[in-house]
Amino acid sequence: MDVRTCRNCGKLYNYLGRVTPYCPVCMKEIEKKFEVCKQYIKDNPGANIQKVADDTEVSVKMIKQWVREERLTFAEGSAVGIECEACGANILTGRFCNNCKQSLSNGLNNTIKKPVKEEPARPKREGGKMRFLDD
């Protein structure tokens, strides 16, 4: 049994392999806040992160985390966004821009060598003569 301390309330809870460091009670509260933010962004597509945080009483850090996890996204063509972790470009959701995703993917594909089928080497024939083995 793995027992951990909730990052939010400080209570001990039985860790069941979740990705988040929060107890079940705090997770329910966080999910409620997420739904409020999601609805607010739907209703106000041009709002920036600070405006969303102020109006929904959710921290900017939490909103950015949800955007990085691709649970929230900004409207297409919006001037609002977060920075790509690799190059700093403005993105609407996730951790990396499309260019950085592509270069990371290419880099990973190049590190894995595909097996090359080699044909067995054939013995070389000298002058086309037939050879006999002595008994």
KEDODREN-414343 format. One line per field, with one value per atom (N, C-alpha, C): residue in one letter; chain; atom name; x, y, z. Coordinates in pm, 1 decimal. Each point is the difference from the previous one (the first is absolute). Layout:
BEGIN
rest	c(a  ...);
kette	c(A  ...);
atom	c(CA  ...);
c1	c(X  ...);
c2	c(Y  ...);
c3	c(Z  ...);
***
This chain:
BEGIN
rest	c(m  m  m  d  d  d  v  v  v  r  r  r  t  t  t  c  c  c  r  r  r  n  n  n  c  c  c  g  g  g  k  k  k  l  l  l  y  y  y  n  n  n  y  y  y  l  l  l  g  g  g  r  r  r  v  v  v  t  t  t  p  p  p  y  y  y  c  c  c  p  p  p  v  v  v  c  c  c  m  m  m  k  k  k  e  e  e  i  i  i  e  e  e  k  k  k  k  k  k  f  f  f  e  e  e  v  v  v  c  c  c  k  k  k  q  q  q  y  y  y  i  i  i  k  k  k  d  d  d  n  n  n  p  p  p  g  g  g  a  a  a  n  n  n  i  i  i  q  q  q  k  k  k  v  v  v  a  a  a  d  d  d  d  d  d  t  t  t  e  e  e  v  v  v  s  s  s  v  v  v  k  k  k  m  m  m  i  i  i  k  k  k  q  q  q  w  w  w  v  v  v  r  r  r  e  e  e  e  e  e  r  r  r  l  l  l  t  t  t  f  f  f  a  a  a  e  e  e  g  g  g  s  s  s  a  a  a  v  v  v  g  g  g  i  i  i  e  e  e  c  c  c  e  e  e  a  a  a  c  c  c  g  g  g  a  a  a  n  n  n  i  i  i  l  l  l  t  t  t  g  g  g  r  r  r  f  f  f  c  c  c  n  n  n  n  n  n  c  c  c  k  k  k  q  q  q  s  s  s  l  l  l  s  s  s  n  n  n  g  g  g  l  l  l  n  n  n  n  n  n  t  t  t  i  i  i  k  k  k  k  k  k  p  p  p  v  v  v  k  k  k  e  e  e  e  e  e  p  p  p  a  a  a  r  r  r  p  p  p  k  k  k  r  r  r  e  e  e  g  g  g  g  g  g  k  k  k  m  m  m  r  r  r  f  f  f  l  l  l  d  d  d  d  d  d);
kette	c(A  A  A  A  A  A  A  A  A  A  A  A  A  A  A  A  A  A  A  A  A  A  A  A  A  A  A  A  A  A  A  A  A  A  A  A  A  A  A  A  A  A  A  A  A  A  A  A  A  A  A  A  A  A  A  A  A  A  A  A  A  A  A  A  A  A  A  A  A  A  A  A  A  A  A  A  A  A  A  A  A  A  A  A  A  A  A  A  A  A  A  A  A  A  A  A  A  A  A  A  A  A  A  A  A  A  A  A  A  A  A  A  A  A  A  A  A  A  A  A  A  A  A  A  A  A  A  A  A  A  A  A  A  A  A  A  A  A  A  A  A  A  A  A  A  A  A  A  A  A  A  A  A  A  A  A  A  A  A  A  A  A  A  A  A  A  A  A  A  A  A  A  A  A  A  A  A  A  A  A  A  A  A  A  A  A  A  A  A  A  A  A  A  A  A  A  A  A  A  A  A  A  A  A  A  A  A  A  A  A  A  A  A  A  A  A  A  A  A  A  A  A  A  A  A  A  A  A  A  A  A  A  A  A  A  A  A  A  A  A  A  A  A  A  A  A  A  A  A  A  A  A  A  A  A  A  A  A  A  A  A  A  A  A  A  A  A  A  A  A  A  A  A  A  A  A  A  A  A  A  A  A  A  A  A  A  A  A  A  A  A  A  A  A  A  A  A  A  A  A  A  A  A  A  A  A  A  A  A  A  A  A  A  A  A  A  A  A  A  A  A  A  A  A  A  A  A  A  A  A  A  A  A  A  A  A  A  A  A  A  A  A  A  A  A  A  A  A  A  A  A  A  A  A  A  A  A  A  A  A  A  A  A  A  A  A  A  A  A  A  A  A  A  A  A  A  A  A  A  A  A  A  A  A  A  A  A  A  A  A  A  A  A  A  A  A  A  A  A  A  A  A  A  A  A);
atom	c(N  CA  C  N  CA  C  N  CA  C  N  CA  C  N  CA  C  N  CA  C  N  CA  C  N  CA  C  N  CA  C  N  CA  C  N  CA  C  N  CA  C  N  CA  C  N  CA  C  N  CA  C  N  CA  C  N  CA  C  N  CA  C  N  CA  C  N  CA  C  N  CA  C  N  CA  C  N  CA  C  N  CA  C  N  CA  C  N  CA  C  N  CA  C  N  CA  C  N  CA  C  N  CA  C  N  CA  C  N  CA  C  N  CA  C  N  CA  C  N  CA  C  N  CA  C  N  CA  C  N  CA  C  N  CA  C  N  CA  C  N  CA  C  N  CA  C  N  CA  C  N  CA  C  N  CA  C  N  CA  C  N  CA  C  N  CA  C  N  CA  C  N  CA  C  N  CA  C  N  CA  C  N  CA  C  N  CA  C  N  CA  C  N  CA  C  N  CA  C  N  CA  C  N  CA  C  N  CA  C  N  CA  C  N  CA  C  N  CA  C  N  CA  C  N  CA  C  N  CA  C  N  CA  C  N  CA  C  N  CA  C  N  CA  C  N  CA  C  N  CA  C  N  CA  C  N  CA  C  N  CA  C  N  CA  C  N  CA  C  N  CA  C  N  CA  C  N  CA  C  N  CA  C  N  CA  C  N  CA  C  N  CA  C  N  CA  C  N  CA  C  N  CA  C  N  CA  C  N  CA  C  N  CA  C  N  CA  C  N  CA  C  N  CA  C  N  CA  C  N  CA  C  N  CA  C  N  CA  C  N  CA  C  N  CA  C  N  CA  C  N  CA  C  N  CA  C  N  CA  C  N  CA  C  N  CA  C  N  CA  C  N  CA  C  N  CA  C  N  CA  C  N  CA  C  N  CA  C  N  CA  C  N  CA  C  N  CA  C  N  CA  C  N  CA  C  N  CA  C  N  CA  C  N  CA  C  N  CA  C  N  CA  C  N  CA  C  N  CA  C  N  CA  C  N  CA  C  N  CA  C  N  CA  C  N  CA  C  N  CA  C  N  CA  C  N  CA  C  N  CA  C  N  CA  C  N  CA  C  N  CA  C);
c1	c(84.8  -84.8  90.0  -28.0  77.3  -83.0  46.6  -70.6  77.1  -72.0  62.4  -76.1  63.3  -61.4  -54.4  -124.7  -63.5  72.5  31.1  69.1  -89.0  -129.7  -94.0  -37.5  -49.5  -52.1  94.5  99.2  97.5  -41.8  -116.3  -46.0  65.5  12.1  51.8  -110.4  39.3  -96.7  70.3  -77.3  51.6  22.3  124.5  35.5  -25.7  -82.9  -38.4  61.8  113.3  67.6  -51.3  -73.3  -46.3  119.5  -15.7  105.6  3.9  -113.9  -8.8  36.0  61.1  40.0  -106.6  -126.9  -108.7  -85.5  -59.8  -90.9  -130.8  -81.7  -125.5  -93.5  -5.4  -87.9  45.5  130.2  53.4  -13.2  13.7  -15.8  -141.4  -99.3  -138.2  -16.6  61.0  -7.7  70.4  114.6  76.3  -78.7  -65.7  -80.3  -118.3  -59.5  -108.4  52.3  118.8  61.1  31.7  44.6  30.0  -125.4  -110.8  -124.7  -44.6  18.3  -34.3  86.7  130.7  91.6  -34.9  -27.0  -33.3  -124.2  -101.7  -122.9  25.2  83.4  29.8  72.1  95.2  74.2  -93.2  -94.8  -97.8  -85.2  -41.9  -85.5  76.8  129.6  84.0  126.8  -8.7  115.6  118.2  -21.4  109.5  68.8  -43.5  57.6  141.3  88.8  135.7  6.5  115.0  15.4  -27.9  51.9  -18.5  -147.8  -72.3  -143.5  -77.0  33.4  -65.1  27.6  126.2  38.0  -72.9  -8.4  -67.5  -148.8  -64.2  -145.3  -44.1  85.2  -37.1  64.3  86.9  71.3  84.5  64.3  92.9  135.5  106.5  133.5  43.1  81.5  55.6  83.4  72.8  84.0  -83.8  -115.2  -87.8  -56.3  -38.4  -52.9  107.9  122.2  110.2  27.2  -11.5  20.2  -103.8  -125.7  -105.7  22.6  52.5  29.8  115.0  103.4  113.8  -42.7  -95.9  -51.3  -96.5  -28.1  -92.1  -143.4  -32.8  -138.9  -74.9  70.4  -56.7  77.4  -67.6  66.4  -59.8  78.4  -47.9  -59.8  -84.4  -67.0  101.8  -28.6  86.6  8.2  119.8  21.4  7.5  -7.3  7.1  143.2  12.5  132.6  48.8  -89.4  32.4  52.2  95.2  51.9  110.2  71.2  115.1  121.2  116.2  123.5  37.8  53.7  56.4  119.7  11.6  108.7  135.6  2.5  126.7  47.4  -88.0  43.8  -63.4  -104.6  -63.4  -108.7  -34.4  -106.1  -134.5  -93.5  -132.6  -83.4  -52.9  -81.8  -133.2  -99.1  -133.2  -20.2  71.1  -12.9  121.7  22.8  109.5  129.4  109.2  130.6  89.9  -21.1  88.5  -79.7  61.7  -62.5  12.7  -68.8  1.6  139.3  79.8  136.0  85.9  -8.7  80.6  -47.3  -131.4  -52.3  56.3  2.3  50.0  148.1  78.6  144.0  28.4  -78.3  16.8  -35.5  -106.9  -41.4  106.2  52.6  104.4  124.5  34.0  117.0  -16.4  -119.7  -24.9  0.5  -57.8  -1.9  140.6  87.5  136.8  85.1  -36.9  79.6  -26.8  -115.5  -33.6  40.6  99.3  47.3  -88.5  -42.5  -82.0  92.3  -38.6  87.6  13.5  122.9  28.6  17.9  -75.6  9.2  125.1  90.7  124.9  -7.7  42.2  2.7  129.9  -4.3  123.5  103.5  122.5  108.2  19.3  14.4  21.3  150.3  42.4  144.0  37.3  117.5  47.1  53.7  -29.6  48.5  123.7  96.5  123.6  1.4  -6.8  14.9  -106.7  -103.2  -108.2  37.2  107.1  43.0  -67.9  -22.4  -57.0  111.4  -21.2  100.9  -49.0  94.6  -30.7  73.1  -62.6  63.9  70.4  120.6  72.8  -51.6  -3.5  -45.4  106.5);
c2	c(-116.6  116.6  123.7  91.8  122.5  116.1  60.2  110.5  128.2  101.4  128.4  114.4  116.3  120.8  82.7  44.6  81.9  134.9  39.8  126.6  120.1  -19.0  109.6  16.9  -106.9  12.3  -54.7  -78.2  -52.7  -128.2  -56.0  -123.9  -120.1  -109.2  -124.4  -70.6  -64.9  -76.6  -118.9  -100.1  -121.0  28.3  0.5  30.0  -123.7  16.0  -112.1  8.5  66.0  8.9  111.0  95.9  114.6  87.1  77.9  90.3  123.3  39.1  122.5  -24.8  99.0  -14.9  48.9  -20.5  49.1  -116.0  19.3  -100.2  0.7  -103.0  -6.3  118.3  48.8  113.2  124.6  29.0  116.9  -16.3  -123.8  -23.4  34.6  -31.6  35.1  151.1  70.9  146.4  58.0  -56.2  46.9  -25.3  -114.8  -30.3  95.3  38.4  98.9  133.9  39.9  125.0  -8.7  -117.2  -20.4  20.3  -57.6  13.4  146.5  74.9  142.4  75.8  -27.7  66.0  -35.1  -126.0  -45.9  72.6  10.7  68.4  149.4  60.4  142.2  28.2  -86.8  18.7  -19.4  -92.8  -18.7  124.7  58.2  118.4  126.3  5.7  118.1  -41.9  -31.6  -53.7  96.4  128.8  95.4  34.8  -59.1  32.3  -55.2  78.3  -48.6  -78.6  -59.7  -86.8  76.1  120.3  77.6  30.9  34.4  30.4  -125.1  -113.9  -126.0  -31.6  16.3  -29.0  91.2  127.2  95.0  -28.5  -27.0  -18.5  -135.9  -100.9  -133.7  -34.8  87.2  -21.5  -127.4  -23.5  -111.4  60.8  -60.2  57.3  -9.1  95.8  1.0  -126.1  -40.4  -119.2  -123.5  -14.7  -114.4  4.7  117.5  13.4  -35.6  48.2  -33.6  -149.8  -63.1  -144.7  -73.2  43.5  -63.7  22.1  116.1  27.1  -89.4  -13.1  -86.5  -146.3  -41.5  -137.1  -19.5  106.3  2.0  -28.5  33.6  -9.9  127.4  111.7  128.5  49.8  76.3  60.7  137.8  85.4  133.3  -3.6  98.4  5.9  16.1  -60.4  9.9  145.3  47.7  137.6  96.2  -51.6  84.2  48.9  124.4  54.1  -52.6  -61.6  -53.1  -141.4  -37.8  -135.4  -16.3  -111.2  -25.9  -21.1  -6.6  -11.1  -146.3  -27.4  -130.9  -21.1  -117.5  -27.0  -7.9  -23.4  -12.4  132.8  68.4  120.2  129.0  -9.4  119.7  59.4  -66.4  49.5  -6.5  84.6  3.7  -117.8  -83.1  -114.8  4.9  -71.0  1.7  -109.3  -109.4  -109.6  -91.3  -80.1  -95.5  58.2  -69.5  42.2  54.1  -46.6  37.0  48.7  88.8  45.1  -112.4  14.7  -104.8  -24.2  107.0  -17.3  -80.9  31.3  -72.2  -144.8  -22.9  -137.0  -80.1  62.8  -68.9  -32.1  96.5  -25.2  -104.4  -0.1  -103.1  -137.6  -5.5  -126.1  -51.5  89.3  -40.4  -46.9  69.1  -39.7  -138.0  -29.3  -132.4  -107.5  31.2  -97.8  -29.8  100.4  -20.8  -78.0  1.0  -72.7  -149.4  -38.0  -141.8  -48.4  -85.6  -51.0  -115.7  10.6  -106.1  -112.5  -125.1  -111.2  -6.9  -17.3  -10.7  -147.4  -45.8  -140.6  -19.7  -79.7  -27.2  -138.2  -6.0  -129.1  -70.0  -132.8  -72.0  14.8  11.9  16.6  -129.9  13.5  -117.3  -17.0  -123.3  -20.8  44.0  57.8  46.5  -117.0  1.9  -105.3  50.8  -87.6  37.6  -59.7  83.5  -43.3  -94.2  -25.3  -83.7  -146.8  -43.4  -138.6  -82.6  -126.8  -90.9  -55.2  -10.1  -49.5  -130.7  -89.6  -128.6  -10.5  -66.0  -23.5  -135.6  -2.1  -125.9  -85.2  -132.2  -89.8  -22.7);
c3	c(0.0  0.0  0.0  -90.7  -12.7  55.4  107.9  63.1  -30.6  -44.6  -33.1  64.1  -1.9  54.0  -115.4  14.8  -102.6  -9.0  -119.2  -22.0  31.4  -8.3  20.9  147.3  63.3  136.9  106.2  -39.5  95.8  68.9  -32.3  62.2  -67.2  75.3  -55.0  -77.5  -108.8  -78.2  -62.4  -35.0  -62.9  -148.0  -41.8  -138.7  -85.5  -101.8  -86.0  -138.9  -11.4  -128.2  -88.7  57.2  -78.5  -36.2  -101.8  -42.9  90.0  52.0  78.7  146.3  64.2  141.3  97.7  -31.7  83.5  50.0  117.7  55.8  -80.3  14.8  -76.5  25.9  123.9  31.3  -74.7  3.3  -70.7  -151.3  -49.8  -143.9  -45.6  82.3  -35.1  -6.4  94.3  -0.1  -122.4  -33.9  -115.6  -128.2  -9.5  -119.0  -12.6  113.2  -3.8  -51.9  47.0  -47.0  -148.8  -43.6  -141.5  -84.6  42.9  -74.9  -6.7  111.0  1.7  -100.6  0.3  -95.0  -143.6  -23.6  -134.4  -51.9  83.7  -39.6  -21.3  86.8  -13.7  -132.2  -35.0  -125.3  -119.8  10.6  -107.8  -18.6  111.6  -5.0  -36.0  30.7  -24.3  -73.8  -128.6  -72.1  -11.9  12.8  -14.3  130.8  111.6  130.9  11.8  64.8  22.2  131.1  27.1  116.8  129.4  10.9  122.5  23.8  -103.9  11.0  42.9  -59.8  36.7  146.4  41.5  138.3  98.3  -31.9  89.7  10.6  -111.2  -0.3  54.6  -10.3  47.5  133.8  50.0  126.0  -2.7  -113.6  -17.3  -30.0  52.4  -19.9  -146.6  -39.5  -136.3  -21.7  102.6  -9.3  -33.8  64.8  -25.3  -141.7  -45.8  -136.6  -101.3  21.7  -91.5  0.6  116.1  7.8  -85.0  9.0  -79.5  -149.4  -36.8  -140.8  -45.7  82.4  -34.9  -13.3  83.9  -6.9  -116.8  -72.6  -113.5  41.9  124.1  45.4  -34.7  -5.7  -40.7  -120.3  -85.9  -114.1  -24.3  -59.7  -34.6  -139.8  -29.9  -129.5  -112.7  -113.4  -118.0  -42.5  -26.3  -41.0  116.9  120.9  119.2  21.7  44.9  31.2  134.3  74.3  132.0  -15.2  81.7  -3.0  101.4  -10.5  86.2  -89.0  61.6  -76.2  -22.4  -118.1  -30.8  91.8  60.8  93.1  -68.8  -129.5  -70.7  -59.5  -74.3  -72.4  50.2  83.6  53.3  -87.7  -108.8  -88.5  72.0  -40.6  59.4  -52.9  90.5  -39.0  74.1  -51.1  58.3  104.8  -11.8  95.4  -10.6  101.8  -0.6  52.8  -28.5  48.7  -110.6  -123.4  -109.5  -119.9  -79.8  -124.6  -104.1  -111.7  -103.1  -55.3  -19.5  -52.6  95.5  129.5  98.8  13.6  -7.6  3.5  -116.3  -117.7  -119.7  13.7  47.4  12.7  108.1  109.4  102.3  -56.2  -77.0  -60.3  -97.1  -82.5  -94.5  74.0  108.2  77.5  60.3  50.8  56.1  -108.3  -115.3  -108.5  -50.1  1.6  -47.6  98.9  127.7  98.6  -4.0  -48.6  -9.5  -138.4  -3.0  -128.0  -43.7  -123.6  -55.4  -45.5  25.5  -40.4  -151.6  -43.6  -142.8  -31.5  -96.7  -37.7  -84.7  54.8  -71.0  -63.2  -123.8  -67.6  35.3  11.8  34.2  -113.1  42.6  -98.0  -77.3  -130.2  -85.2  -21.2  -0.3  -23.1  -142.1  -9.7  -130.9  -80.5  -125.3  -89.6  -72.4  -6.6  -67.8  -140.2  -96.4  -138.7  -50.9  72.2  -46.8  -9.4  65.7  -6.1  106.2  -31.0  98.3  84.3  126.8  93.3  61.6  25.3  61.2  130.1  95.9  129.0  -6.1  51.7  4.1  116.5  -23.1  105.6  99.7);
***
